Amino acid sequence: MSRKCPCPWRRSSPTPGGWNKRKNEVESVENMTLGRRIQEQRKRRNLSQEALGEAMGVSRQAISKWESDLTIPEIDKLIALSKRFDVPVGQLLGVEEPEEKKPVDEVPEAVPRDRRLIRWLSVLCAVLAATSMLSLGLMLHFRQQVMTVLDPPKAPEWPVTELEYALRPDFESKTFDLAVDLKAKELRGWDAELMVYTRFGKDGPLGNGFKTQRLELPLPDGTGQTLVEDMPFAFHEPVSVMVYYTDGQLEGAQDLMDLEPLGPGMAWRVTPPTDAPDIMPEENRDLFDKFDLY
């Protein structure tokens, strides 16, 4: 009858396969993700996902997402996991090697655990803050680009809301002076010009043709005044007055009124623009006093 050998070395000697398995486990730990490390620490302590979720104050599904690397635990949860597993936060994140246990008489004086934890939390907070700032900057940049495409900026269509003028013709030289005072709050800070365009036939002072004057119209507070002098005219030929305004790449123009000299010694016909809402030019002969004309 055969008997089994009671020699202990027959039962405890490791096989080559066992050494290879241990080596693979060590190598796999180094390549673990955060989720795999959480899963490994949980299984070492024989905890179920439900039990760990109750200890962390989250659901089992949250633990499952952590271990599957679908989501990342928040900072306070990482601290709680570190305390629950009794491992540094840096070790959970994979930026700190596990410490080998040594005999009590060989253990050097170590940095307090709280100080180590604060150091790794500071690094983590800095990384999260930098990532958040970068994401916010990119989001604002792309939002501005999208809004520029979907809703590009436009120049105001009818910025002039009030208009006063004073007209002084010289029928002998067939020239006139025109003073203008207007309000355009939407054009505050814009570059603006007053444009006066007159046409005249063969009886005009310059013969057949036309003439245009462009005068700078400052609008620092949304109001502006300017004076046109010695502008030629011809009877029954229209004189057009308009304002042209720009701001960077934006530009626009608005008709202010049309003037028509009817004859020697006769009042001029003043016609407001037909397509401008609620704009009625008002004559104010005192406007010339603002320019010290006597």
FITOR-438056 format. One record per residue (C-alpha): x, y, z. Coordinates in steps of 0.5 Angstrom, whole numbers, plus 500, padded with zeros to 3 digits. Layout:
BEGIN
XYZ
...
end
This chain:
BEGIN
500500500
503507498
504512503
504520501
510523503
509528509
515532507
513539508
518542502
514537497
508541499
510549499
516549494
513554489
512552482
515556476
508558474
507561481
513565480
511568473
504569476
507573481
511577477
505579472
501581478
507586480
508589473
500589472
500594478
504599475
500599469
493600473
489606472
485609478
479605477
483599477
487601483
480602487
478596485
484592487
484596494
476594495
477587493
483586498
479588504
473583501
468589500
463589495
461595491
455596495
459596502
464601499
458605496
455606503
462608506
463613501
456616501
455614494
451609490
453602487
453605480
458610482
463605485
462601478
463607474
469609478
472602477
471602470
474609469
468612466
468617471
473620476
472621484
471628486
477630491
473629497
471622495
479621493
480623501
475618503
478613499
485614501
483614509
478608508
484604504
489607509
493608502
496615500
492619495
498619491
498612491
491611488
493616483
499612481
504618482
507615488
510608489
507603495
511603501
515597503
513595510
520594514
521592521
520597526
527598528
529600521
523605519
526612518
522618521
517619515
513625513
507626517
501623513
497629513
503633510
503628504
496628503
496636503
502636498
498631493
492635494
495641492
498638486
491635484
488642485
493646481
492641475
484641476
484649476
489649470
484645466
478649468
481655466
483652459
476649458
473656460
477660455
476655449
469655451
468663451
473663444
469658440
462661443
464668440
466665434
460662433
456668435
460672430
458667424
450666427
449674429
454678426
455685428
451691424
451698424
445702426
440703421
437710423
441712429
440720428
433721432
433729432
435734427
436742427
438746421
440753419
440755412
443762409
443762401
446768397
442768391
447773387
453768388
449762388
452759394
449757401
451756408
448750412
449749419
447742422
445740429
443733430
443727436
445720435
446716441
447710438
453713434
457715441
464714439
463713432
467716426
462720422
462725417
456730414
456729406
452735402
451733395
449738390
447738383
446744378
445745370
448750365
445756369
449753376
456757378
460752375
456750369
453742368
456738374
455736381
459738388
460734394
463736401
465732406
465735413
468731420
462731425
465729432
460725436
463724443
457724447
452722441
451729439
454733434
454740430
458742423
458748418
458747411
460754407
460757400
456751397
454752390
447751388
442751382
435753382
430747382
436742383
436738389
441738395
442732399
444732406
446725409
451723415
456717414
459713420
464708421
467704427
472699425
469695419
462697421
459702416
453706415
449712412
443715413
439721409
437727413
434731408
433734401
433742400
431745393
432752391
425754388
427761385
431768387
428771394
424765395
424760401
427753400
423747400
425742405
424735404
425729410
427722408
421718406
424712409
427714416
422713421
420719426
425724423
423731422
428737420
427743424
429750422
433754428
436760425
440761432
445755430
449760426
451763433
454757435
460758430
461765431
458768424
456775424
end
